[in-house]
């Protein structure tokens, strides 16, 4: 494991599994990372992998799908399923969107197939979610769509962002944060109305707002886009750039000599997780997954480290106190109830509360043992529905709660 410093950020190599070839996209459910890509070494055999969020070996979940497969150009996790978009997987090499159980148990289900012109999503280049709906970006005309997780209610959000059709298609990236969609448009070198730019639009629809307009096209372009801490993060070559969500010019956040060709990026719990394609333009792979810890980041892009401005994180959970809903978090690795170790990971949520914190709140508010058990059952039902725990893990937590002395939790 390589750990290095890049500016004020800590960069950690968390996976260099030999199976990670041609990695393109990465997302997380808070417990695992899900990585997708292509495989030029084995035609029509793109892959989806799963890696513990703390790092380690990659488990291959799925290999190959559809009739004419290309790659997993974008990934999203909703509940117990992982979704991905392939720009060239339909019966005539056009877009399909797939869903499959995130534990790798299958089957793979195509929930949308676009066939040439006349379809809403023609050449999907990226995919994101707000936890309820899916949102897509399209190579063709810069279209942005929303749809339900069963493939229904496909709705175009805003107008086409540029003209032409396949003759002017180019890659667009998409990420969602707090009801806003952010689009990274890589631009087309031959058309003046298609410069590199970053735009936003409400996820409910409306007008696009231009946050950054690039003066020139570069062939290297952006590989991935993520949003968090009121900041847009973009990968470009061996650099990670940042810009405020309110708009501005991207500036360098991290550059590290270990980076090769950075692609997909996702934000979780004050850190970035980045897919690195290796020497993508020469020799494929091996791919790597990096973690960039933002604890000391200049998150508001004012040129001063947070710690130097007196930003406090008293419980050390990575969430600043002024954004932390649980200021004294229980940070045990596993969920432990009255001395019983459930063996279930104690997940930290984005608001700074852990699963153990919420179970502790159940103990504090319960008037008797029965109400404590019911409160824990309600929590675990929610966590299972959202895909944070499995059915077996839910059962272990509930059994421990049932046998616990409430006063000792």
N, C-alpha and C positions, 0 to 999 in steps of 0.2 A: 504493500500500500504506500503510495506516494502522497505525502502531505507537504504543501509548500505555501508560501505567501505570495500573493499578487496584489500589490498595493496594500490596502487595508483589509483585503479579503483573504480568507483561508480556503485554499483549493485542495480537495481530497479526491484521489482516485478511488472510487468505491467498487468498480467492476471492470475487469479486463478479460472477461470470459472469451475463450477462443471462438465460441459460436457466434459472437456478436459481429457479424459481417454486414456492412452496408447499413448501419443504423441511421434512421432518419427522424423518427418521432419518439417523444417520451411524455408520459403523463403519470399521475399517481392517484391512489385512493387514500393516501395517508399511511398505509401499511406496507404497500409494495409499489415499486415502479413498474410500469408497463412500457415496453420498448418495441417499436415496429420498424421495419425496413424492407429492403429488397435483397436479392441475392444474385449478383451477376455471375457468380461461379456456378450456380445451378438455375438455369432459366426457368421461369414460372414457379419458383419456390421461395417467395418472400416469407418472412417469419414474424411472429409475435412472441416476445419473451416476457418473463416476469422475474424481477430481482427484489429481494428485501430492501426496504428503503434505507436500511443501515449499510447496505452493500453486501457483496458476495457473488456467488455463482448465478448465472442466468439459467432459468428453466425455460426451455422452448415449449410454448403452449400450442402454437398452431404453425403449420407449414403449408403454404399453397392454398388457394381458394379460387373459385370462379373458373371461367373458361380461359381467359387471356390475362393472367395476373401480372401486375407490375410491382406493387409495393404498398406498404401502409404509409400513406403520405400524411395522415393525421390520426390521432388516437384520442379517445375519451372513455372514461369509466363512469357508468351510472348504475348504482345499486350493485347487483351481482354480475353485471355484464360489462364486457369491454367492447367498444365500437371502433371501427376504423374505416377509412375511406381510401379507395384505390382508384386512381384516375383512369386506368386502362384495363378494367377487369370485366367489363360487360361482354355480351355476345358478339359485339362488333368493336371490341376494345375501347369501350367507354366506361364511365364511372359506375362503380357499385359501392354501396355502404353495407358493411357487415356487422353482425352482432354475434357474440359467443360468450359462454360462461367464462368469467375471469379466472376460474381455477383450472382451466384447460380441459374440462370434461366434455366440451362440445355439446351439440353440433354447431357448426358455423352456419348462420342463417343470413342470406342476402335480403336486406330489408328495403333496399332501393336499387333500381337498375335504370340508368339513363342510356338512351340509344340515340346518338347523333343529335341533330338539330331538332328543336321542338320540345325537348325535355327541359325541365326547370334546372336541374343540376347536370351540367354537360361534361365537365372535366374537373372534378373536385380536387382541390390542391391542399386542403387542410380541414380539420374538424375540431370542434371544441364543444363544451357543455357548461350549463349553469347548474347542473345537478338534476334538472327536469327535462329541458329540451336539448336538442342537438342543434349546432349552427355550423354551416359549411361556407368555405370560400371556394371560388371557382376560377380556374385558369381563364375561362372564356368570359369576356366582357366585365370581369371583376365582380361578378354577381355574388351576393350574400343571401343565404336562405336559412330559415328555421324549420324544424320538423320535430314531430314527436318521436319517441324512442321505438315506436312500432313502424315508423316510416310514413305515418299519415300526416295530414295538415301541413304539407310543404308550402311555405310562404316566402316569397322574395321580399327582403328587407331593403328599402331604398331602391333607387334606380340603378341601371347598369352604370358602372363607373368609367368605362371606356368603350369605344366602338369596335367595329370589326367582328370577327368570329374566330375560327381556328387560325386565321392568318395573323392575328394579333394576340393570341393567348400567351400568358406568362404567369408565373407562380405568384400566388397570394397566400399570406399566412393569416391566421385568426386566433384570437384568445378572448376570453370573457372575464370580466371582473365587475361585481356589484352592479349588474344590470346594464353594463356597457360592453359592446363588442369593439375590439381593436383589430385593425387590418393592416398588415405590413405588405405593401405592394412593391414587388421587386422592380417593376418598370419594364418597358420595352425599348431597346435602343433605337428603333427605327421610327418611333412616333412621338411627337412632341407632347401629345396630350396624355402620355402614359409614362410619366417620370417616376422614379422611386419615391414613395411617400408613405406616411403613416396616417391612417384615418380612423375615426370612431363613429359609431352609430348606436343608439339605444337598442337593446335586444328586443324591445317591443316594436321596433320600426321607427321610421322618421327620416331625417336627413343625415348625410355624412358630414362630419367636421374634419377638416384637414389639420392635423397636428404637426406634421413635418412634411416639407416639400423638398425633395433632393434636387440639386442643380444638375447633376450628371448621373448617367447610368454607369454602373460598374459590373463587370462580368461575375465577380465573386458573389456579390449580393448577400442578402440575409438568409440564414439557414433556419432560424426559429424565432418565435416571439412568445413572451410570457409577460404577465402583469401581476404586480404585488407591491405592497408598501407605497401605493400611489405612484408607481414607477413602471414604465414599459422597458422591458429587457429584450435585446436583439442580439443574436449571434451573427458574426460576420468573419469568416475565415477562422483565425485563431484568436479572435477578440470577442468579448461580450460588451455590448454597448448599453447605455441607459439613457432615458429621457423622461421628463415628468409626464403624467397622464394628461396634464393640461396643455401640453404642446411644447415644442422647443427643438433644438438640434441635438441629436444623439451624441453623447460623449463616452469616452472609454471608461468602463468599469473595471474590467479584468483583461489582461493579456498575459499568457503564460507560455513559456517555451515548450511545455509538455503538450499543449493543445495542438491539434492538427487541423481538421476540418470540422468545425462545430456545426451541428444541425439543430434538431429539436431541443427545446428548453421548457422547463416547467417550474413554477414557484410553489413552495410549500413550507410553512413554518419557518419563515425568515431565511430560507435558503433556496438556491437555484440548483436544479438537477439538469445536466446537460449531456446530450448524446454527441459523441465525437466519432466521425466516420473514418478516422485514420487518414491515410494518404489517399483520399477519395479520387483524386485526379490522376493518380499513377498506379499504385498497387492497392487493391482493396483490403481494408481491415489491417490489423484487427481493430474492431471498434472498442470504444471505452465509454464509461459513464463517470462523469465528474460531479462532485458536490461542491458548490461555492457557498460558503457560509457568509451570510450578510450581517452577522452580529455587530460588526464594526463599520457597517456601510454608511455612506453619506446618502441616506434614503431619500432625503428631500432635495438632493442635488444642489446643495448650497455651498459645497466645497469645504465643509467642515465635518469631520467624523462625528457620529452620534455621541460617542463617549465623551468627546471634547465639549459637547454642548450640555453635558450633564444628563443624558438619557439614562434612566435607571431600569434595571431588570433584576429586582431583588431576589426573585426565586430562581433565576438562572435558566428559565425555560425558553429563552430566545425571543420572547415577546416583550417589548418595552412596557413598563408599568402603566403608562398612560393609555395603552391599548389592551391591557391584560384584564380579563374578567375574573381571573383567579390569581391573586397576588402572592399566594403562598402555596403553589401547586405541589401535589404529591407526585414525585417524579420517579417512583419505583419502576423498574423495567417491566414487571408484570403486574396484573391486577391481583392484589392480596386482600382478602376479607377475613378479619378476625384470625389472622395467622395462617389462613388457608391460601396457598398459592394456586391460582387457577391455571397458570401457564399461558394466560392470554395476555398479549402485549397491551401495555397501558398507553394507549394512543393519546398524543397531545393534539387538541383541536386548534384551529387558527385563531380562536379568541383567547388562547392561553390557558384554557382549562383542560385537564386530563380526564380520562375515564374514571380514575380513582377519585378525583375532585368531585365529580358528579355523584358517585356512589357515596362519598362522604356527606354530600348535601342531603342525600336520602336519609342517611343515619341521623343527621342533625334535625331534620324536620319531622321524622316519623314519631308518632305517638305510641306505637307499640311495634312488636316484631312483625306482625302481619302487614302493617302499612309500610315498613321498611322493605319487606320482600316484594310487595306489589310495586313499590317505587323502582326497585332494581329491575324487576321484570319489564316495566315500561321502558326503561333505558335500553335494556338489551334487545327488546323488540325493535326499537328505533335503529340501533346499531346494526342489527342483522338486516333490516330492510334496506339500509343505506350501503350494505356491503362491507362494513368495517369488521364484522366478525362473522364466523360461520355458525351454522345451526348447533354443531357440537360445542363450540366455544360459548355460545349463549347458554346452553345447558349447564356447562361447568360453572359459569358465573352464578346462575340462578341457584344451583345446588349449594354452592358455598354460602350464598346469602341466606338460604333457608336454614343452614346449620349454624349460622353465626350468632354470637351474642351482640345485639345491636349496640350496646354501650361500648364495645371494644373496636368498632369499625372506624 
